[in-house]
Amino acid sequence: MSALLARIKQFGRSPQGRRAIESARRAASDPRNRARARQLLGRLRGRR
């Protein structure tokens, strides 16, 4: 398991990983995407 975490950390430090992280941050700051995420979580919680 620690090998997997090490690879994730290594990716996060790479230029490609930094671009992916920045893209995810931009998407998370969009109000429409936040609303979609809330709806999805609500549906998933309702199924339990």
Number of C-alpha atoms within 10 A of each C-alpha: 5 7 8 9 10 11 11 12 12 11 14 15 13 11 10 11 15 13 13 14 14 12 11 11 11 11 13 13 10 10 10 11 13 13 11 11 13 12 12 12 11 11 11 10 9 8 6 5
